[in-house]
């Protein structure tokens, strides 16, 4: 579980790139560094860039994706569900 901010929505809202936030909720079993990008397979159909979510799910390994500028990137991938964090709500 970790908290992240949407950097980019992909594949019709079924995937997104999140930027990991510093949070007491990071218990992925691995140490995710704050401000790194991760690729998440979950329901983001009603999300927009900048929305914040708590992620619950599993690590699936490294994944490749195409960034907005056309460059390829390799990041950690996760599959699961996301819970929206309301504006003004703290992640602590």
NORVENMO-V675115 format. One record per helix or strand. SS is the DSSP state (@ for helix, = for strand). FROM is the first residue (numbers start at 0). LEN is the number of residues. Records with the same first field share a line. If there is no record, write none. Layout:
SS=FROM-LEN  FROM-LEN
This chain:
==1-9  14-6  36-5  51-15  71-14
@=10-3
